[in-house]
Amino acid sequence: HANAWNAVAVAAGGDSNVVDTQYQANISVFGNADAATTITAYVSQDGTNFYKTANEVALSAAGDFHFTFVTAARYVRLRSSAVATITATIAGK
């Protein structure tokens, strides 16, 4: 597991740190945002070319979030649709 964002002021369309989830198919994403935004998971096998998944959470206001998904991809990162200060963890098992 690793911090995708740690109290980072994220721009609209901003991406998180990339987390290596090799050998961990069950992924949990959780954290907090200080404003309304949609947080979407992107996956990659090479750590360079990322692809949008259907896994996301839409916050209508500031608050906590959590979602889980299964993937065979090695790398995961997040994207925020709006400006927000976000703390998020990507954890796998």
N, C-alpha and C positions, 0 to 999 in steps of 0.2 A: 504494500500500500504506500501511497505518497500523497502529499498535498498537491492538488491541481492548482489551487490558488490559496494564498494565506493572507486574508484581509487586503486583497489587491483591488485597486480601483480599475475596473475592467471597462474598456470602451465597447460600444455597440459592435457586435461582430467579432469581439476579442476572443482569442483562444487561450486556453490554460496551458500549463506545463504538460509535457507528454509523460505518461506513466507506462512503464514496461510491465505488462501483466502476463508474461510468458508462463505457461503451464497453469494458469488460473482462469478457468472458463467462466466462473460465476462472479460477476462484477457488481459491486455496490457503489453508488455515487451518492454522497450526502454532504450537507453543509448548510450555509446561511447566506442570504443575499439581503442587502439593505434597500432594495427597490424591486419593482415589478420587472421580471425578465423571463425569458424561456431559456433553459439550459439544456443543450443537446449534446449527446455523446457522438464522437467521431472515432473511427477505428482505422488501423493501418497494420499492414504486415511488415513494412520496411521502416517505419518511423518517419517517413518523408511524405508519402502520398496518403492522405487521409480521406475517408469517405463517411458521409453523414449516415447515421442510423435512424431508426424510428424511435429510439429511446430518448425521451426528453421529459422535462417537467416544466409546466408553465405556472409561474407565480404571478398572481394578480396584484400583489403588494409585497412589501418586505416580509421575510419569513424564512423558516427552515424548509429544507427539501430532502427527498430521498427517492431514489429509484434503483432498480436492479435489472440486469439483463445477462444473457449468456452469449459469449462470443468465442470464436477460435482465433481471433486476431491478436497479435502480440502487443500492440500499442493502443492506448486509449487517451483521448484528450477531450476537453469540453469546450463548447462555444456558448457565449452569452449573446442574446439577441438585443440587449439594451445596456445602457450604462448602469453599473451597479458596483458596489464594493462587495466582493464575494470571498468567502472562505469555503473551500470544497476539498473533499478527500475522494480519491478513487482507490477502492480496496478490492482485492480479489481473493478467491479461495478455490 
